[in-house]
Amino acid sequence: MDKGNPRELWEYILTQVELSISPANFNTWFRNSFIVKVEDGVIFIGVPSQFFKDWYLKKFHTLLLKIVRDVSYEFRNIEYLIVKDERRKALKEVRNVRGALELPLDEFYINKSDNLNPRYTFDTFVIGSFNNLAYAAAQAALERPGITYNPLFIYGDTGRGKTHLIQAIGNQYKKQYPGRKVYYLTSEKFVIDYTDAVQAGTANRFKDKYRHYDLLIMDDVQFLSKKERSEEELFHLFNALHDTNKQIIFSSDRAPVAIPDIAERLKGRLASGMSVDIGEPDPESRMAIARKKAASHGVILSDEVVEYVASTMSGSIRELEGMVNSIVCHAQVKGVAPDIVEVRQSLRSFTRPQKNISVKNVVDKVAAFYGIDEESIYEKTRRREVVRPRQVIMYILREDFSISYPTIGTKLGGRDHTTVIHSCEKIKREVIVDNDLAKEIQNIRTLLV
């Protein structure tokens, strides 16, 4: 990645944001935003309205700052510009030969007619022993949609690739059956749309809209739990689609029978077709995913690096891809292929410390980092060379290990919890604007891994 190229920088930011928030939030808040320009270390992000600007400042500003500063400490701040539709269209036609103005890659734009992300295809889907049954079921459903496996229910823990698979089905369906209508949404979006329709008196229009689709894909169906009216609406929609051989696909973090607080008759419908589990990826699959993800960015990883990455991160494919993104980013900034030493350092920088580490271990490491006597951390002294390290320790214990304020105070010399709160909030504010402090904390975290 060329950190001076806003197009590539925005692509990297989007991949990192997508790892941190829900798909529904990602689609809502980042589909229509982009980097307008980068000047004097300030990144200017174009947003469609004042409401978006306020929301970015309130909800996403800290996350975005952390992401760009992980790329380079040259980035001092982020500002938000309201870009109306007319200017947005004009900007799409502009290309600055120096890369001063670029727009995000088209692949990050969700198709508004069907809500599918074009990045999720079978070409980019890695098949292994952990998901080959789910993949086979998906292919079978595509061969005879509405007949072979209807509904097709894909379930598994978070980060196993469920969303990628079900959206790949949708994108492939569009190619195989041009003219037919497909729609992807989360159950959360379904509930919101249905509630809004009832309040606006347009429930019949809502019903008609969903009954016209030939393929309906609903993600995270477990969130319908305790939503009785929405459950009932989905029950009737399911019957209408199923009775006319329209294909239905669901995903969830658990099997249909294990979804709590949902009507038994709806559970029965969800489990009436084919239910397939995506398990934990095996080592070979994790290695294949790491290679393919890096290669998609033009980076070839050595076998040693791939094995290290695969062994370091097990379980969540999303987190594994996040690690690879971090390696690729640092490698492309340096312009050289990463070796195992660089990869180890890179992964430490993007990994939070172990949760079972002791308070004393944190105190020892921070005291050594700042070159002070660890016993001084526990004393009542207000010497500046001790106060800042003590505040950093409190901040790390709270942010990285979720230790309660009273417990931190007790462990660090019997201090009042209000003192701990003040210290944590102070560091939290300063780390955003103080590059040196942010770098110090990042380096300390590498020592705690």
matplotlib code that plots the C-alpha trace (Angstrom):
import matplotlib.pyplot as plt

x = [0.0, 1.2, 0.3, 0.5, -2.2, -5.6, -7.3, -5.1, -5.2, -9.0, -9.1, -6.9, -9.0, -12.2, -10.7, -9.8, -13.1, -15.0, -13.2, -14.3, -18.0, -21.1, -21.8, -25.0, -23.1, -20.4, -22.9, -24.8, -22.0, -19.1, -20.8, -20.9, -17.8, -14.3, -11.0, -11.2, -7.5, -4.5, -2.8, -0.1, -0.7, -4.5, -6.9, -10.1, -12.9, -16.0, -19.4, -22.9, -24.4, -24.0, -25.7, -22.9, -20.2, -21.6, -21.9, -18.3, -17.0, -19.0, -18.7, -15.8, -13.2, -11.1, -11.2, -10.2, -7.4, -6.0, -6.1, -4.3, -1.7, -1.0, -0.1, 2.0, 2.5, 2.7, -1.1, -1.9, -5.6, -8.8, -11.3, -14.7, -16.1, -19.7, -19.8, -23.2, -24.3, -23.5, -19.9, -19.6, -20.4, -18.0, -15.2, -15.6, -14.4, -11.4, -8.0, -4.9, -1.7, 0.1, -2.5, -3.5, -7.1, -8.5, -11.7, -12.2, -12.2, -15.6, -15.5, -16.3, -19.6, -22.6, -25.1, -28.1, -30.6, -29.6, -27.4, -24.6, -20.9, -19.1, -16.0, -17.7, -17.3, -16.4, -13.2, -12.0, -13.5, -11.0, -12.4, -11.0, -12.1, -13.8, -16.3, -16.3, -19.8, -21.2, -19.6, -21.0, -24.5, -24.2, -23.3, -26.2, -28.6, -27.4, -27.9, -31.6, -32.6, -35.8, -35.8, -32.6, -32.0, -34.7, -34.0, -30.3, -29.2, -25.4, -24.3, -21.0, -19.1, -18.4, -15.6, -15.9, -16.8, -20.6, -21.3, -18.7, -20.3, -23.9, -23.1, -21.0, -24.2, -26.0, -23.4, -23.1, -26.9, -27.0, -24.6, -26.3, -29.9, -29.9, -33.2, -34.1, -34.2, -31.9, -31.7, -29.4, -30.0, -29.4, -32.2, -31.6, -32.3, -35.5, -36.7, -36.0, -37.6, -40.7, -41.1, -40.7, -43.3, -45.8, -45.4, -45.7, -48.8, -47.0, -46.9, -48.6, -45.9, -43.3, -44.8, -45.1, -41.5, -40.0, -42.4, -41.0, -37.5, -36.4, -33.6, -33.7, -30.6, -30.9, -27.7, -27.5, -31.1, -30.4, -31.1, -34.8, -34.9, -37.7, -38.9, -42.3, -44.0, -41.0, -40.8, -44.4, -43.9, -40.8, -42.9, -45.5, -42.9, -41.1, -44.3, -45.0, -41.6, -41.2, -44.6, -43.5, -40.1, -38.2, -34.8, -34.2, -30.8, -30.2, -27.0, -26.7, -24.1, -25.9, -28.2, -31.9, -32.9, -30.4, -31.7, -33.3, -36.7, -37.9, -41.3, -41.2, -43.1, -40.4, -37.6, -39.3, -39.3, -35.6, -34.6, -36.8, -34.2, -30.5, -28.6, -24.8, -22.1, -18.9, -16.3, -13.0, -10.5, -7.8, -4.1, -3.8, -6.9, -5.6, -2.4, -4.3, -6.4, -3.3, -1.6, -4.6, -5.4, -1.8, -1.6, -4.7, -2.7, 0.3, 2.4, 3.9, 4.5, 7.2, 6.2, 7.8, 5.7, 2.5, 3.0, 3.7, 0.6, -1.6, -0.3, -0.6, -4.3, -6.8, -10.5, -11.7, -11.0, -11.8, -9.1, -6.6, -7.3, -6.9, -3.4, -2.5, -3.8, -1.5, 1.5, 0.7, 0.3, 3.7, 5.4, 4.1, 5.0, 8.6, 8.6, 10.2, 8.9, 8.5, 10.7, 9.8, 11.4, 9.4, 6.2, 6.7, 7.1, 4.2, 1.8, 2.9, 2.0, -1.5, -2.2, -3.5, -1.6, -2.5, -5.5, -3.9, -0.9, -0.5, -0.7, 2.8, 4.0, 2.5, 4.0, 7.4, 7.4, 6.2, 8.7, 11.5, 10.3, 10.5, 13.6, 12.2, 12.1, 8.9, 8.4, 7.9, 4.7, 3.1, 4.3, 2.3, 4.9, 3.7, 7.1, 6.4, 8.7, 6.6, 3.1, 3.0, 4.1, 1.6, -1.2, -0.1, -0.3, -3.8, -4.9, -3.5, -5.0, -8.4, -8.3, -6.6, -7.6, -11.0, -9.9, -12.3, -11.3, -11.4, -9.3, -6.7, -6.6, -6.2, -3.4, -1.4, -0.9, -4.5, -5.6, -9.1, -11.0, -11.8, -8.0, -7.9, -10.8, -9.2, -5.8, -7.4, -9.5, -6.5, -4.4, -7.3, -7.6, -3.9, -3.2, -5.3, -3.3, 0.1, 1.9, 4.9, 2.6, 0.7, 3.9, 5.1, 1.9, 2.1, 5.7, 4.8, 2.0, 4.5, 6.4, 3.3, 2.4]
y = [0.0, 3.5, 5.5, 8.7, 7.4, 8.2, 5.5, 2.7, 4.3, 4.3, 0.7, -0.3, 1.8, 0.1, -3.4, -2.5, -0.8, -3.8, -6.0, -3.8, -3.1, -5.1, -5.6, -3.5, -0.6, -0.8, -0.7, 2.1, 4.5, 3.8, 3.0, 6.6, 8.0, 8.4, 10.3, 13.6, 14.6, 14.3, 17.5, 18.3, 15.1, 15.6, 13.2, 14.8, 12.3, 13.2, 12.4, 13.0, 15.1, 16.9, 14.0, 11.7, 14.1, 14.3, 10.5, 10.0, 12.4, 10.7, 7.0, 6.4, 9.1, 7.3, 4.1, 5.8, 7.7, 4.5, 2.8, 5.6, 6.0, 2.3, 3.0, 6.1, 8.6, 11.2, 11.4, 14.0, 14.2, 13.4, 16.0, 15.5, 17.4, 17.4, 16.5, 16.8, 14.4, 16.9, 17.3, 13.6, 12.8, 15.3, 14.0, 10.5, 11.9, 13.5, 11.8, 13.6, 12.2, 12.6, 10.7, 13.7, 13.0, 9.5, 7.7, 4.3, 1.2, 0.4, -3.0, -1.4, 0.0, -2.2, -2.7, -0.8, -2.9, -6.2, -5.1, -7.5, -6.7, -7.6, -8.5, -11.7, -14.2, -17.9, -16.9, -15.4, -18.1, -20.6, -24.1, -26.5, -29.4, -27.0, -25.6, -28.0, -29.3, -25.8, -25.0, -28.1, -27.3, -23.8, -25.2, -27.6, -24.8, -22.8, -25.8, -26.2, -23.0, -23.4, -27.2, -29.0, -27.3, -24.8, -23.2, -23.5, -22.6, -21.9, -21.6, -21.3, -19.0, -15.4, -14.9, -18.3, -16.9, -17.3, -13.8, -14.4, -17.7, -16.6, -13.4, -15.4, -17.4, -14.2, -12.9, -16.2, -16.4, -13.1, -14.4, -17.8, -16.4, -12.9, -11.2, -12.9, -10.8, -11.4, -9.5, -9.7, -8.2, -8.8, -9.8, -6.5, -4.5, -6.6, -5.7, -2.0, -1.9, -3.8, -1.6, 1.6, 0.3, -0.5, 3.0, 4.6, 2.6, 1.0, -2.6, -4.0, -2.3, -3.9, -7.4, -7.0, -5.9, -9.1, -11.5, -10.4, -11.8, -15.1, -15.4, -14.0, -14.1, -13.2, -12.9, -13.2, -14.5, -15.1, -11.4, -12.1, -13.5, -11.9, -9.8, -11.4, -9.3, -9.4, -13.2, -13.5, -11.5, -13.6, -16.7, -15.6, -14.3, -17.7, -19.6, -17.3, -17.7, -21.4, -22.3, -20.7, -22.4, -19.2, -19.9, -18.8, -18.7, -18.0, -17.6, -17.7, -18.2, -21.3, -24.1, -23.3, -25.4, -23.6, -20.0, -18.9, -17.0, -17.6, -19.2, -22.9, -22.8, -20.4, -22.7, -25.5, -23.5, -22.6, -26.2, -27.7, -27.7, -28.2, -26.9, -26.9, -26.0, -24.2, -25.3, -23.9, -23.7, -26.3, -25.2, -26.0, -23.9, -21.0, -21.1, -21.1, -18.1, -16.2, -16.8, -15.9, -12.7, -11.5, -12.4, -10.4, -7.4, -8.3, -9.6, -13.1, -14.5, -17.1, -20.5, -19.6, -16.4, -18.2, -20.9, -18.4, -16.4, -19.5, -20.9, -17.5, -17.0, -19.8, -19.8, -16.5, -16.0, -12.3, -11.8, -13.9, -11.6, -8.6, -9.8, -10.4, -6.9, -5.5, -7.4, -6.3, -2.7, -2.5, -4.5, -2.2, 0.9, -0.3, -1.5, -4.9, -8.4, -9.1, -11.6, -13.6, -11.0, -8.1, -10.2, -11.1, -7.4, -6.4, -8.9, -7.8, -4.2, -5.2, -7.7, -6.9, -8.4, -11.8, -11.7, -13.8, -11.6, -10.3, -6.7, -7.0, -8.1, -5.0, -2.8, -4.4, -4.0, -0.4, 0.6, -1.0, 0.8, 4.2, 3.3, 3.8, 1.7, -0.5, 0.1, 3.8, 3.0, 1.9, 4.9, 8.1, 10.2, 12.9, 13.1, 13.6, 10.8, 8.4, 9.9, 9.4, 5.7, 5.0, 6.6, 4.5, 1.3, 2.2, 2.9, -0.4, -2.4, -0.9, -0.8, -4.1, -6.3, -4.7, -4.6, -2.6, 0.9, -0.1, -3.2, -1.2, 1.4, -1.4, -3.1, 0.1, 1.2, 1.5, 4.5, 5.8, 4.6, 8.2, 8.8, 5.8, 7.0, 10.4, 8.9, 6.5, 9.3, 11.6, 9.1, 8.2, 11.9, 12.5, 9.4, 10.7, 13.9, 13.0, 10.9, 10.2, 8.9, 6.7, 5.2, 4.6, 2.6, 0.7, -0.3, -1.3, -3.5, -5.4, -6.2, -7.7, -10.1]
z = [0.0, -0.9, 2.2, 0.1, -2.3, -0.8, -2.9, -1.4, 2.0, 2.0, 0.9, 3.8, 6.3, 5.0, 5.5, 9.1, 9.9, 8.6, 11.1, 14.0, 13.4, 12.3, 8.5, 8.9, 10.5, 7.9, 5.0, 6.6, 7.5, 5.1, 1.8, 0.7, 2.3, 0.8, 1.2, -0.6, 0.0, 2.3, 3.2, 5.8, 7.7, 7.8, 6.1, 4.8, 4.6, 2.5, 4.1, 2.6, 5.4, 8.7, 10.4, 9.1, 10.1, 13.7, 13.9, 12.6, 15.2, 18.0, 17.1, 14.6, 15.1, 17.6, 15.7, 12.4, 14.1, 15.5, 12.1, 10.2, 12.9, 12.8, 9.1, 9.9, 12.7, 9.9, 10.0, 12.6, 12.4, 10.5, 9.4, 7.8, 4.8, 3.7, 0.0, -1.7, -4.4, -7.3, -6.1, -5.3, -8.9, -10.2, -8.0, -9.4, -12.8, -11.2, -11.1, -9.9, -11.5, -8.2, -6.3, -4.2, -4.9, -5.3, -4.6, -2.9, -5.0, -6.5, -4.9, -1.5, -2.8, -2.0, -4.8, -3.6, -5.6, -3.9, -1.0, -2.1, -1.7, -4.9, -3.0, -1.7, -4.4, -4.7, -6.4, -3.1, -0.9, 0.5, 0.7, 3.4, 5.5, 8.0, 5.4, 2.4, 3.3, 3.5, 0.2, -1.4, -0.1, -1.5, -5.0, -4.8, -3.9, -6.9, -9.3, -8.4, -6.4, -4.4, -4.7, -3.5, -0.2, 0.8, 3.1, 3.3, 6.9, 7.5, 11.1, 13.0, 15.4, 14.5, 12.0, 10.2, 6.8, 6.9, 5.4, 2.7, 1.7, 1.6, -0.3, -2.7, -3.4, -4.1, -6.5, -8.3, -8.5, -10.4, -13.0, -13.5, -13.5, -15.1, -14.7, -11.4, -8.2, -5.2, -2.0, 1.0, 4.5, 8.1, 10.5, 12.3, 9.1, 8.5, 12.0, 11.5, 8.1, 9.3, 12.4, 10.3, 7.8, 10.5, 12.1, 8.7, 7.7, 4.7, 6.0, 2.9, 0.7, 2.9, 2.4, -1.3, -1.6, -0.1, -1.8, -5.2, -4.6, -6.2, -3.7, -0.2, 2.0, 5.7, 7.8, 11.6, 12.0, 15.7, 16.4, 15.8, 19.3, 21.3, 18.3, 18.2, 15.5, 13.2, 13.8, 12.7, 9.6, 8.6, 9.2, 6.7, 4.3, 4.5, 3.7, 0.7, -0.8, 0.0, -1.5, -4.8, -4.8, -4.1, -2.6, 1.0, 2.8, 6.4, 8.6, 12.3, 15.0, 16.2, 14.8, 14.4, 17.5, 19.6, 18.9, 22.2, 22.6, 19.1, 18.1, 17.7, 14.4, 13.0, 14.3, 12.5, 9.2, 9.7, 10.2, 7.5, 4.7, 5.0, 8.1, 7.8, 10.3, 9.5, 12.1, 13.2, 10.3, 10.3, 10.1, 6.4, 5.7, 7.8, 5.8, 2.5, 3.6, 4.7, 1.3, -0.7, 1.2, 0.9, -2.8, -3.5, -2.4, -4.5, -1.6, -1.6, 1.9, 2.6, 3.9, 7.3, 7.6, 6.5, 9.1, 11.8, 11.0, 10.8, 14.1, 15.9, 15.0, 15.2, 15.1, 13.5, 9.8, 10.2, 12.8, 10.7, 7.7, 9.9, 10.8, 7.2, 6.3, 9.0, 7.6, 4.0, 5.0, 6.7, 4.0, 1.2, 3.1, 3.4, -0.2, 0.7, 1.3, 5.0, 6.7, 9.8, 12.2, 10.7, 10.8, 14.4, 15.3, 13.1, 14.7, 18.2, 17.3, 16.3, 19.1, 22.5, 25.5, 26.9, 29.3, 32.0, 32.5, 36.1, 37.3, 38.7, 35.3, 33.7, 36.4, 35.9, 32.1, 32.2, 35.0, 33.0, 29.8, 31.5, 33.5, 37.0, 40.1, 40.0, 43.8, 43.1, 41.2, 44.5, 46.5, 47.1, 45.3, 42.7, 40.9, 37.2, 36.2, 38.2, 37.7, 33.9, 34.0, 36.7, 34.6, 31.6, 33.8, 34.9, 31.3, 30.0, 32.9, 32.2, 28.4, 27.7, 30.6, 31.6, 35.3, 37.5, 38.7, 42.4, 41.8, 39.9, 42.7, 45.3, 43.4, 42.9, 46.4, 47.7, 45.6, 45.3, 42.3, 41.3, 40.9, 38.6, 36.5, 36.1, 35.1, 32.5, 31.0, 30.9, 28.9, 26.7, 25.7, 25.3, 23.3, 20.5, 20.0, 21.4, 18.9, 21.2, 23.9, 21.4, 20.2, 23.8, 24.6, 21.4, 22.2, 25.7, 24.4, 22.3, 25.5, 27.1, 24.3]

ax = plt.figure().add_subplot(projection="3d")
ax.plot(x, y, z, "-o")
ax.set_aspect("equal")
plt.show()
